[in-house]
Amino acid sequence: ANAMEIGKDSLITAYRDHGHALALGMSANEGMAEMFGKAGGCSKGKGGSMHFFDKEKRMFGGHGIVGAHVPVGVGMAFAHKYKEDGGVAIAFYGDGAAGQGAIHEAANLMSIYELPAILVVENNQYAMGTAVHRAFGQTEFSHWAASYGVRGSVADGMDVFSVIKAMQDAIAEARDNKPTMMEIRTYRYRGHAMSD
């Protein structure tokens, strides 16, 4: 959010969307009202925890179907380019979603059409309960960018300054219609759910 132009750039993410919404300026009251199904919530109490939405801030939701929102993010990048409004679209997804075909189709399209898009994999090293090295032949997700002819970058997700710098660089490139596939490497200290 520190690197974005809030209200101009677009953001879409998966169902762990609370941090993104707060970073973009959504009030905690609006978020809590949404989680409790109240009409004063960001989605009028109808979306719940995983569907935060704020059109004014261009926060286009958290989405529950793993990886399916990434093509929507690339579509938003297409809209920015078509409208020539100077905006950039950023799509966040988790390492577990990285194997979804929709993400690879979206990466291919953002490359072909030279879109102002940034695909960000938040790699916490465990997709639910499966370690990344047990699910992927290439665990350096930033290296996947070469397959699509776009720039790959890595940020240390445990260092906010690393993330800001990487995002500033990617956004500057995207404004010139040069897409990026970014990997933010972090670590999950707790289980995915209560059963873990």
C-alpha positions as CSV (number, residue, x, y, z in Angstrom):
1,A,0.0,0.0,0.0
2,N,2.9,2.4,0.7
3,A,4.1,1.9,-2.9
4,M,0.7,2.2,-4.5
5,E,-1.4,5.1,-5.5
6,I,-4.5,4.2,-3.5
7,G,-7.6,4.9,-5.5
8,K,-5.8,4.7,-8.8
9,D,-4.1,1.3,-8.6
10,S,-6.2,-1.9,-8.2
11,L,-5.6,-4.7,-5.7
12,I,-7.2,-8.2,-5.6
13,T,-6.3,-11.0,-3.3
14,A,-7.4,-14.4,-1.9
15,Y,-9.5,-14.9,1.2
16,R,-6.9,-13.7,3.8
17,D,-7.7,-10.1,2.9
18,H,-7.9,-8.3,6.2
19,G,-4.4,-6.9,6.2
20,H,-4.6,-5.7,2.6
21,A,-7.9,-3.9,3.3
22,L,-6.5,-2.2,6.5
23,A,-3.3,-1.2,4.7
24,L,-5.4,0.5,1.9
25,G,-7.2,2.5,4.5
26,M,-10.4,0.5,5.3
27,S,-11.4,1.2,8.9
28,A,-11.3,-1.6,11.5
29,N,-14.9,-0.9,12.3
30,E,-16.0,-1.4,8.7
31,G,-14.0,-4.7,8.6
32,M,-15.4,-6.0,11.9
33,A,-19.0,-5.0,10.8
34,E,-18.5,-7.1,7.7
35,M,-17.3,-10.1,9.7
36,F,-20.3,-9.9,11.9
37,G,-22.7,-9.6,9.0
38,K,-23.7,-6.0,9.7
39,A,-25.0,-3.6,7.0
40,G,-22.2,-1.1,7.9
41,G,-19.6,-3.6,6.7
42,C,-17.5,-3.0,3.6
43,S,-19.6,-5.5,1.6
44,K,-22.8,-4.5,3.5
45,G,-22.5,-7.6,5.7
46,K,-23.0,-10.0,2.8
47,G,-19.5,-11.0,1.9
48,G,-18.1,-11.9,5.3
49,S,-14.5,-12.3,6.3
50,M,-13.2,-13.5,2.9
51,H,-14.9,-10.9,0.7
52,F,-13.7,-7.5,1.7
53,F,-14.4,-4.9,-1.0
54,D,-13.9,-1.2,-1.4
55,K,-14.5,0.3,-4.8
56,E,-13.2,3.8,-3.8
57,K,-9.9,2.3,-2.6
58,R,-9.9,-0.1,-5.6
59,M,-9.7,-3.1,-3.2
60,F,-11.6,-5.7,-5.3
61,G,-11.9,-8.3,-2.7
62,G,-10.7,-11.4,-1.2
63,H,-11.8,-14.5,-3.1
64,G,-12.4,-18.0,-1.8
65,I,-11.7,-20.1,-4.9
66,V,-8.0,-20.8,-4.8
67,G,-6.2,-18.9,-7.6
68,A,-9.4,-18.0,-9.5
69,H,-9.1,-14.3,-8.7
70,V,-5.7,-13.9,-10.4
71,P,-7.1,-13.8,-14.0
72,V,-9.6,-11.2,-12.7
73,G,-6.5,-9.1,-11.6
74,V,-4.9,-9.5,-15.0
75,G,-8.3,-8.4,-16.5
76,M,-8.1,-5.3,-14.3
77,A,-4.6,-4.6,-15.6
78,F,-6.0,-4.9,-19.1
79,A,-8.7,-2.3,-18.2
80,H,-6.1,0.1,-16.9
81,K,-4.1,-0.2,-20.1
82,Y,-7.3,0.1,-22.3
83,K,-8.5,3.2,-20.4
84,E,-5.0,4.6,-20.4
85,D,-5.5,5.7,-16.8
86,G,-2.0,5.0,-15.6
87,G,-3.2,2.4,-13.0
88,V,-1.5,-0.8,-12.1
89,A,-3.2,-4.0,-10.9
90,I,-1.7,-6.2,-8.2
91,A,-3.0,-9.7,-7.6
92,F,-1.9,-11.6,-4.4
93,Y,-2.1,-15.3,-4.0
94,G,-0.6,-18.0,-1.8
95,D,2.1,-20.6,-2.5
96,G,-0.5,-23.3,-2.5
97,A,-2.4,-21.6,-5.3
98,A,0.8,-21.3,-7.4
99,G,0.0,-24.6,-9.1
100,Q,-3.4,-23.6,-10.3
101,G,-3.6,-23.4,-14.1
102,A,-5.6,-20.1,-14.1
103,I,-2.5,-18.4,-12.6
104,H,-0.3,-19.6,-15.4
105,E,-2.9,-18.6,-18.1
106,A,-3.1,-15.2,-16.5
107,A,0.7,-14.8,-16.4
108,N,0.9,-15.7,-20.1
109,L,-1.8,-13.1,-21.0
110,M,-0.1,-10.4,-19.0
111,S,3.1,-11.1,-20.9
112,I,1.5,-11.3,-24.4
113,Y,-0.5,-8.0,-23.9
114,E,2.3,-6.2,-21.9
115,L,-0.1,-5.3,-19.1
116,P,0.5,-3.2,-16.0
117,A,0.2,-6.2,-13.8
118,I,2.0,-7.6,-10.8
119,L,1.4,-11.1,-9.7
120,V,2.5,-11.6,-6.1
121,V,2.9,-15.1,-4.5
122,E,3.0,-14.9,-0.7
123,N,5.2,-17.9,0.0
124,N,4.9,-18.9,3.6
125,Q,6.4,-22.3,2.7
126,Y,3.3,-24.3,3.5
127,A,0.2,-24.7,1.4
128,M,-2.3,-25.6,4.2
129,G,-0.2,-28.6,5.5
130,T,2.1,-29.4,2.6
131,A,5.6,-28.0,2.4
132,V,6.4,-26.2,-0.8
133,H,9.2,-28.6,-1.7
134,R,6.8,-31.5,-1.6
135,A,4.4,-29.9,-4.1
136,F,6.6,-28.1,-6.6
137,G,9.6,-29.0,-8.7
138,Q,10.7,-25.4,-8.8
139,T,10.3,-23.8,-5.4
140,E,11.9,-20.5,-6.4
141,F,8.6,-19.0,-7.6
142,S,10.3,-15.9,-8.8
143,H,12.1,-18.0,-11.4
144,W,8.8,-18.9,-13.0
145,A,8.7,-15.4,-14.5
146,A,11.3,-16.4,-17.1
147,S,8.8,-18.9,-18.6
148,Y,6.6,-15.9,-19.5
149,G,9.2,-13.5,-20.5
150,V,8.5,-11.1,-17.6
151,R,10.6,-9.8,-14.7
152,G,10.8,-11.9,-11.6
153,S,11.6,-10.4,-8.2
154,V,12.0,-11.6,-4.6
155,A,11.2,-9.7,-1.4
156,D,11.9,-10.8,2.2
157,G,8.4,-10.9,3.7
158,M,9.9,-10.7,7.2
159,D,11.3,-7.2,6.4
160,V,8.8,-4.5,5.6
161,F,11.4,-2.3,3.9
162,S,12.3,-5.2,1.5
163,V,8.7,-5.5,0.5
164,I,8.2,-1.8,0.0
165,K,11.3,-1.5,-2.2
166,A,10.4,-4.6,-4.3
167,M,6.8,-3.3,-4.7
168,Q,8.0,0.2,-5.7
169,D,10.3,-1.2,-8.3
170,A,7.6,-3.5,-9.7
171,I,5.0,-0.7,-9.8
172,A,7.4,1.6,-11.6
173,E,7.9,-1.1,-14.2
174,A,4.2,-1.9,-14.5
175,R,3.4,1.8,-15.2
176,D,5.6,1.2,-18.3
177,N,3.5,-1.9,-19.1
178,K,6.2,-4.3,-18.0
179,P,4.6,-6.9,-15.8
180,T,6.3,-8.7,-12.9
181,M,5.9,-11.9,-11.0
182,M,7.0,-11.3,-7.4
183,E,7.7,-13.7,-4.7
184,I,7.4,-12.5,-1.1
185,R,9.1,-15.1,1.1
186,T,7.8,-15.3,4.6
187,Y,7.2,-18.0,7.2
188,R,4.0,-19.2,8.9
189,Y,4.6,-19.8,12.6
190,R,1.2,-21.4,13.2
191,G,-0.9,-24.0,11.5
192,H,-3.4,-23.3,8.7
193,A,-6.4,-24.1,10.9
194,M,-7.3,-25.4,14.4
195,S,-6.8,-29.0,13.2
196,D,-3.1,-28.2,12.7
